[in-house]
Amino acid sequence: MTKEKDLYIGCHLSSADGFEAMGKNALSIDANTFAFFTRNPRGGKAKEIDPEDAVKLLGILEENSFGKLVAHAPYTLNPCSKDAKVRNFAHMAMADDMERMEYLPGNYYNFHPGSHVGQGIETGIELICGLLNEILTKEQTTTVLLETMAGKGSEVGGRFEELAKIIEGTSLDEKLGVCLDTCHVSDAGHDIINDLDGVLDEFDTVVGLDRLRALHINDSMNPPGARKDRHAKIGEGHLGTETILKVINHPKLKGLPCILETPHKDLAGYGKEIAMLRKGTEG
């Protein structure tokens, strides 16, 4: 079993009041990692960064032994869209975000690979690789994470093979990792309820467990294989608390930052989930 001190867990926090405020909010709910959107999740211009504010957050992270942070790209970032304007936004936003992330060096930047919108999976993967090959640099300290997706519609990333092909097609593949979302991976048809070991073995064979850098911890409103992507609070969905605890306690996943994306409206709800999951890692 994972010891409590080895559990890095947090949730999405608002960046509206700046970096230091996020660190303080994390501490208030006993979180030792967290996620934040680099800009409005629906797109748009990012807020100007205050370097002194970033330094204050770095101090909080170091003093309190935080795990890696998992920043999140806007949902509107779609590098494999049919629309050139949408692809251009993806290029602009990710390039800008890579520069901004260097104020918090050595952390993670997670993004949804995108939807090919009828162009076909091969074209989608080619476009995603094209963006990454233009954006990633040897000098950056940020690792970019491809998120496992539920496979709804024309989403790219519902199959481990698709993630592997993106990594294979990216020149600076050492700058890439994967974030496994428990809701998404179940909705995509991977049986983490009854065969978590088998799913991890498949991931290791296809992608490599060394690529797995973070977890999105969510229950699912839909049964396995539904391809719907509807998150539920822990214990209130088809995965259940037992499955979630199996995930965060699994020896092959030990030490990975765990980010709650459950549908709470305030920090108190996340605080209760964090306390519950920490208790479930004792022993």
Disulfide bonds with the S-S distance in Angstrom:
none
